[in-house]
């Protein structure tokens, strides 16, 4: 049975955040809240935990995972970012966006797009997530918590416990999240392309609410 931590969304309890980080370091898979939907996460270098998430979500090897980072300095370790892209990211993070960027050699090969060295990265605006990332000192491998057969992500931590309580190691209850995923923006080769319109405003990247 998974552990279940009720963590305050505005003032996360340090003791629980530390325990959550230790579960991740030991190979655990967690469900945690973000500024969009709930997500599944695990340690950056843990192949077994990654495969557990793939099985839970029934994902093939072409599905892109996201590296959830605490700030732009961390993002710069894992993605190739020029000055123009950096300014754009600085103006729009933290927030409910996932950015597709060219990956550096720091990113494990199994996380990359199978045909291109690209990776999804994001900096969420959520105190629990940011506290957890600060304690970990590195990004989380992450994917939206939407189970096979569902049309929307899970948003209620009690429902997450009912459905996944025996399959993951920790559920962080930070209150209900939205059902909207992040807005996905490709920033490859100097071009901006809104791949998916979600919770984040697509307008700064040339998109609009009326198109996806």
Secondary structure, 3 states (H helix, E strand, C coil): CCEEEECCCCCCCHHHHHHHHHHHHCCCCEEECCCCCCEEEEECCCHHHHHHHHHHHCCCCCCCCEEECCCHHHHHHHECCCHHHHHHHHHHCCCCEEEEEEECCCCCHHHCCCCCCEEEEECCCCHHHHHHHHHHCCCEEEEECCCCCCCCCCCCHHHHHHHHCCCCCEEEECCCCCCCCCEEEECCCCCCEEEECCCCCCHHHCCCCCCC
